[in-house]
Amino acid sequence: MRRLFLGVLMALVGFLQGQTPSERPTVLVVAGLNPDHGLGVRVAERLPAAVEKLAATDAELRAAMERVALWVVPTLVADQQASADAAPLRDLRVNQTPVDDDNDGLVDEDGPEDLDGDGIIATMRWPDPEGRLMPSKEDPRLMVMADASKGERGMWSSTTEGIDNDGDGLINEDGPGGVDLDRNFAHGWKERERAAGLSAPSEPATRKLLQQVLDHGRVAAVYVLGHRDNIATTWRTNDAAGGRAPNGVLRDDVSWSHALSEEMKGILEANDGADDWPDGGFHHWAYGQYGVPAFASRVAYRPELPADAKFAGGAAPSTSEGRWLWIADQRKNGFIPWKRIDHPTLGSVEVGGFVPRFAQTVAQERFEAIVAAQARAVAALIKALPELQVATIHSRSLGAGVFEVEVELTTRGQVPLFTASARKTRVVRPVLLELSIKNGTLLQGSARQLVDDLGPNGRKKFSWLLRCSGTLEVSVSAGSPRTGSASASLRVEGN
Amino acid sequence: MRHGLCCILTGFVLVASALAQNIEPTPKARVVIPWNHFHDYAEMTEVLKTLERASDGWMRLESIGKSVEGRELWLATIASPRDAANATKPAMWIDANIHGNETQGTEVALYTLWYLLENRERLPMVRELMERAVFFVLPSMNPDGREWWIHGPNTENSSRSGKAGIDNDRDGLVDEDGPDDLDGDGSITTMRMRVARGGTHIIDPEDARFMKRVKPGEEGTHVLLGAEGIDNDGDGAINEDGPGGYDMNRNWPSDWQPDWIQGGAGAFPLCWPETQAVAEFLRAHPNIAALQSYHNNGGMLLRGPGAESAEAYSSPDIEVFDALGKAGEKMLPHYRYMTIWKDLYTVHGGSITWAFERLGIFGFTNELWADGQYGAEFGDQESFRKDRTLWDERLELGRNLRPWKAIMHPTYGPIEVGGFAKTVGRVPPPFMLEELCHRNMAFTLHCAAEMPRLSAGEVHMERVDGDLWKLRLEIRNAGLIPTIADHVARHAAVRPDLAQIAGELTVVSGGFLKGPVQDEKFVRQAKRPERLLLSTGVPSRGRVTLQWFLTGVNGAAPKGRVRFEALKGGVLEVDLPELR
């Protein structure tokens, strides 16, 4: 156990110094891709100890951790965290790279302002005949898009709190920064959106992470804590044309990915799922191009409401936002009542709405429960990883000193040895199967061969023809850095 | 008196020698460079430094980064010395040799530098171009690959890669089994072996230097064993994991696709130091308005899109490419103007398509040297081989075709190696290299001359009534290339042109119009009219008209200045007319 903890500490240190962690197949956990998801960072920092604690009472996990390592990268935005957490409290997806978001030749010239001085960048709403928003039927404090097909007319507009700093008629269209690191990877990368970066990856932090994963060569699964989520909802299935990069899980990966996803969903009590189209996220790259199981969790899922929950107006919460509003009312925080103020260009506006990062604000007890649940989800991923085994090895004499040696390789674990994505992208190294003969010659078959598929049932036979005139001694080893290795040997007394 | 006479005589001598220079049919070059030679890295570096020293400050040499093996990525800038406007003048980017074996482009780039510097004083057309434009020239983007092709054993087709190690056969070893120059002649040719049975080829009865495949059912005397090499790593395969093994011209961010869709693309866009350094330079110099990349071979002037799935280019942009491409066909016999995906093949993540689609730089890839220049018709393989063989015999006196030579192969036993060396096919024969350089340079200078050339038309200011004035100013572009390509304008990828007015005045309203003036068609900018944003720029051989409604100070006429800034067209400043 101490070995595990030290290994992970070394991993945390190793990341900072550009070294790579242990020699075993590795589950990589990444948090802090965005500066405004501090909860993910705090949970990630607690994970190694939490997983270690679980292993104390879970024999299967303990056994898995003898051959699988855990590598935690708690944040990619350490240098930005203090300023991101400083007042005013605000959403902040992007890093500090200057970006001319509105393409007007001025950079970062129009960001939000705390107009009512409450230390929070909230929302502004104002009546607007060309607006597209209207008060929700659940509760008028919520603003929703009007549905023209139902004859609804939006008469409101909203944006984040602030003024038109550069006088171009737009408010807060070019704030400080930046690039969203969790949209800066190549799978599904949105070339034309400035927040996705000028290339995939373009930022030093993402380029470094990518290079470390590729150099490490043993990452067998990825788990991301942040704004993204592919657990609360089932992974969408790929429907891209053949020869194009997949936009979902490949058909042959559906069964294990759905099963694992369901298991994690139960552990985490994940809800409010939404589509997770590939758009440059790290976990999108990890599955779609690197070919390993990759999951992302929002971390702070919504607590369930009692069945009879109602708003003051009598309506029952029916949307995710509505439910969060009901929770905010119970907690007496999290939603700022709309309050009128004067705005320099818009005239009379109201400031209010959800407090940024409200979902992440959890009491200590709930935080501990979240840490424990995330540790169980990571444990499920560790236990699901494939374990390569040499199931059987035997020989058959064909006469004249000729033997057939046959070996069956199998894999144990929910996740196949190579996912369909890994076989397609061919980025991860195949398994190297080697036969060595002590005193004989190989007549037929390869002494070294590469294996990247054990078939749909996860088992495959390999055979060789040898000639040996004395005692037959052969040994077989199979392995790769990402899968670990297995070996077996055989000895048949001489004839 | 005598002093004055000396001056006059000296003057006569100077004028006489200058006149002599001008009437001399082939003046001696100030810097003499052999144009029938492929320069390796050391020689190229020496040429560049010599040109810089002799350039009177018109050329500046710098390194923009280092290759995988630590060679400098030399960048030469040609610009008027100490001219503050250089940072905003339209600039032309020229690069070559991104593929290691695509060698002759480097000579074209060096020739371009040399020719401009040699003729700056001699030819007014050259001087005028050098004064109003800047040239950024990167003679070799892949100096590691270049060095490997020139000095290492290769075919005409190998190796386009850089020298970062790639485990092509995924066996955990990197670059462990490349081709081997078994007969030590500097080229990788073909291996053949005489066999008693199962032969697939016979010696060609028409030309004993070649092998001919037998018909099915017939017995041959030989088998062909592929390119020269041995099984270095004992895995049963020969030459399956040579040096490198990637393609830097598939590594750029636009429509980048992973390796299984686009072979050689690298682990992620701009993953290599060479592509990263060039991308950073291009982004840092938004005044680059045109681009030329040199490759081989085939005799082509290529433009994007690179893939059918990529967004099609629009008519205004295609018209610019068409005009330049067709001009190129006239200047480069045997070269055809083509669209990459439609006329050649699909390329994901190519450099010139990224430069156009994200940076708005009109650019061509020239595939240097066409088969037709051997005098060959585009016939079948066999007639092409015959043409090439005649060429080798009669014009190059046997320089390229290696006769079959017996050697001992470690696993095959006695075999023979022979065939065409790497010096034929994709690279021109040395005696035709200078023409290739000059014609391609001339095409490039033609494109450079067509970069945006902005000028202000007349300023019209008139009183509307009372203290309200109307100001109109035309900005004209005499260049074929617009200040902002339609593609990047539609995607807001490049900063709009800016028209700013300031002085003793107040702006009441402002806007602009493209094309012929019609009062009601002005696009009014509602906010901050003193800083107009022209997202569509100034069109190809076209104009925009700026219009402001102004008041002056204390009832006087407005006084001040208009400043027009186009990233790819430079800066114009125009004073308001002095009126009472």
Chai-1 contact restraints between the chains, C-beta under 6 A:
chainA,res_idxA,chainB,res_idxB,connection_type,confidence,min_distance_angstrom,max_distance_angstrom,comment,restraint_id
A,N103,B,A492,contact,1.0,0.0,6.0,A-B,restraint_1
A,G105,B,R495,contact,1.0,0.0,6.0,A-B,restraint_2
A,G167,B,K527,contact,1.0,0.0,6.0,A-B,restraint_3
A,G167,B,R528,contact,1.0,0.0,6.0,A-B,restraint_4
A,D168,B,K527,contact,1.0,0.0,6.0,A-B,restraint_5
A,D168,B,R528,contact,1.0,0.0,6.0,A-B,restraint_6
A,G169,B,K527,contact,1.0,0.0,6.0,A-B,restraint_7
A,A186,B,F268,contact,1.0,0.0,6.0,A-B,restraint_8
A,R192,B,H491,contact,1.0,0.0,6.0,A-B,restraint_9
A,S199,B,P253,contact,1.0,0.0,6.0,A-B,restraint_10
A,S199,B,P269,contact,1.0,0.0,6.0,A-B,restraint_11
A,S199,B,L270,contact,1.0,0.0,6.0,A-B,restraint_12
A,A200,B,P269,contact,1.0,0.0,6.0,A-B,restraint_13
A,L210,B,F268,contact,1.0,0.0,6.0,A-B,restraint_14
A,L214,B,A267,contact,1.0,0.0,6.0,A-B,restraint_15
A,Q289,B,P258,contact,1.0,0.0,6.0,A-B,restraint_16
A,K424,B,W260,contact,1.0,0.0,6.0,A-B,restraint_17
A,T425,B,W260,contact,1.0,0.0,6.0,A-B,restraint_18
A,R426,B,W260,contact,1.0,0.0,6.0,A-B,restraint_19
A,R429,B,R170,contact,1.0,0.0,6.0,A-B,restraint_20
A,P430,B,R170,contact,1.0,0.0,6.0,A-B,restraint_21
